[in-house]
Structures are given as structure tokens and as C-alpha cells.
């Protein structure tokens, strides 16, 4: 059976790199079970670098994951801007971030994919207008 490709969101990435994060152990476990590379987008990388800026080597560690090809960024925001605008409008009441819209669009482009996230909004979002997006998400506490 072919393993699904995993799209990674900001939350698990930050939790994985920040040992003080309450989801650090969960993220370590999930990342150990998934064969790289993870798939993501520049918006997620930007958010992760920003959230880790107060930590020693925070942004450096995020970028190192890219250099080591553990995370790849196949998403082209310029080419997908119209699709992203449609998603942002559709979910304006949630509200949806740019990074979330990019990940939803990635899940549409990579049909056999799962989104690894801490964001319960991915239970609301739909790919291809009505299909549930498979997620790897912690159980509610």
C-alpha cells in the first residue's frame, strides 16, 4: 500500500523544533512515523520562522529542514493566487489564514495526501469544494 504524502502545517513544525511546546512530544512521535519529505509552502515556513524567532537557532533550524530536503515546497502562490482568493473568501468567517489556504490547495493538488496540523479548522475546510481533508491531529485534551 502506497503511503500518503504528508503536508505539514506551522503548528507541528514549531512544536517539533521547540522542546518547550506542549505538543513537542506529539510532534516528535508523528514525525518519526512519517517518511520524509514533508510537503509545505512558503507561508508555513514564514510563520514558523516568525514564531521561533525568540529561540536559539529557531529560524535557522526551520531553514535547515529545507536544506536537508526533509521539507519540500512545491507550491506556487503566484500561479495559484486565484484559487487562494476563492478559498479565503469561502472561509472568511472561520477565518482562514494564507498558510491554511495554501495547504488546502496543496491537498487538492496532491490527491493522496494528509495534513499534519494542530489547527482544528482543517476539520471544517474542504478540498475540491466538498471533500474532507484527511488530517493527522492530536486528540482533544
Helices and strands as residue ranges (DSSP letters): E 5-8, H 10-17, H 24-33, E 38-39, H 42-51, H 58-67, E 71-72, H 77-90, H 98-109, E 113-116, G 120-123, E 126-127, E 131-132, E 135-136
